[in-house]
């Protein structure tokens, strides 16, 4: 078994302490619950971003608090996404490393702020990572 990252271990600790699902077989019921949690957290993140959008940082005394709120919501999104990997026993750390390697093969060209994939781009292979780790 590969060594787990600190973040994955912290989420596993939370799941253990709260008697939440860990390393379970995939189920539609659990995935629907995870989708609901992720969607809720993404909506809260978007709301925090909209709160700060359009504000003049030179004239807004609460700007620091709003940025801190965005950061908090970002962490909540990552927390529930990692929780999904923990719930199903998926190797998130290796999956992340593989996606990172694939992303590094992309071009420097951007369209609307998104890095362009080269014609020979190969998506990260997730084979073997959805078996309990």
HELIX and SHEET records of a PDB file:
HELIX    1   1 UNK A    6  UNK A   17  1                                  12    
HELIX    2   2 UNK A   28  UNK A   52  1                                  25    
HELIX    3   3 UNK A   63  UNK A   88  1                                  26    
HELIX    4   4 UNK A   92  UNK A  104  1                                  13    
SHEET    1   A 2 UNK A 110  UNK A 111  0                                        
SHEET    2   A 2 UNK A 114  UNK A 115 -1                                        
END                                                                             
